[in-house]
Amino acid sequence: RFGAIARKTSLDELPNLFNVLWGQMSLVGPRPEVPEIVGQFPPEYHRRHDVLPGIAGLAQMKGRSDLTYDEIVTYDLRYVDDHSVLIDIQILLRTFLQVLTGSGAR
């Protein structure tokens, strides 16, 4: 029961702040994947590793859990190609609003 509430409110993401402090993650970037899934990525998708993984990402801003795998890939690679401080600020603000409203969370 607590896990469902933590997932719906994104409280389960709080431990990732330690990874940001340790320099292993960024606040904004493509969401990290488990190694078993990374091994199945098409070669082009490995470009997502050109930036640090993030707590919030362009794909999460555009739909969180409502996106298909192909849509997530497209948004992650777009972020790798076009990221900037302004885009990072937009992603953080919109993600914060999505967390408050619970949209796209499962």
C-alpha positions in Angstrom: 0.0 0.0 0.0 2.8 2.5 0.9 4.7 1.5 -2.3 1.7 2.4 -4.4 1.4 5.8 -2.8 5.1 6.4 -3.0 5.1 5.5 -6.8 2.0 7.6 -7.5 3.5 10.7 -5.7 7.0 10.0 -7.0 8.4 9.8 -3.5 10.3 6.7 -4.6 12.6 9.0 -6.5 14.0 10.8 -3.5 16.9 8.3 -3.0 18.1 9.3 -6.4 19.0 12.7 -5.0 22.0 10.9 -3.3 23.1 9.8 -6.8 23.0 13.4 -7.9 25.0 14.6 -5.0 27.6 11.8 -5.7 27.9 12.9 -9.3 26.5 9.7 -10.7 23.2 11.3 -12.0 21.9 14.6 -13.0 18.6 16.2 -12.1 17.8 16.2 -15.8 18.7 13.6 -18.3 17.4 10.3 -19.8 16.1 8.0 -17.2 18.5 5.2 -16.3 17.6 1.6 -17.4 18.5 -1.7 -15.9 21.5 -3.4 -17.5 19.4 -6.3 -19.0 17.4 -3.8 -21.0 20.4 -1.7 -22.0 21.9 -4.9 -23.6 18.9 -5.0 -25.9 19.1 -1.4 -27.1 19.7 -0.8 -30.8 23.2 0.7 -31.4 21.8 4.2 -32.0 20.1 4.3 -28.7 23.4 4.0 -26.8 23.9 7.7 -27.6 21.7 8.3 -24.5 24.8 7.5 -22.5 26.6 10.6 -23.8 24.9 12.5 -20.9 24.4 11.6 -17.3 21.2 9.8 -16.5 18.6 12.0 -14.8 15.8 12.0 -12.3 13.7 14.0 -14.7 13.9 13.7 -18.4 12.3 15.0 -21.6 10.3 11.8 -22.0 8.9 12.1 -18.5 7.9 15.7 -19.2 6.1 14.6 -22.4 4.1 11.8 -20.8 5.8 9.7 -18.2 4.4 6.2 -18.2 1.9 7.0 -21.0 4.6 6.8 -23.7 5.6 3.9 -25.8 9.2 2.6 -25.9 9.8 4.2 -29.3 8.5 7.6 -28.0 10.8 7.4 -25.0 13.8 6.6 -27.3 12.9 9.6 -29.5 12.7 12.0 -26.6 15.9 10.7 -25.0 17.9 11.1 -28.1 16.4 14.6 -28.8 17.5 15.6 -25.3 21.0 14.3 -25.9 21.2 16.3 -29.1 19.6 19.5 -27.9 20.0 19.8 -24.1 20.6 23.2 -22.6 20.1 25.0 -19.3 16.8 26.5 -20.5 15.5 23.1 -21.6 16.6 21.6 -18.2 14.7 24.3 -16.3 11.6 23.7 -18.4 11.9 19.9 -17.8 12.3 20.4 -14.0 9.3 22.8 -13.8 7.0 20.7 -15.9 8.0 17.5 -14.2 7.3 19.2 -10.8 3.8 20.1 -12.0 3.2 16.6 -13.2 4.3 15.1 -9.9 1.9 17.5 -8.1 -1.0 16.5 -10.3 0.0 12.8 -10.6 -0.4 12.8 -14.3 1.2 9.9 -16.1 2.3 8.1 -12.9 1.6 4.4 -12.5 
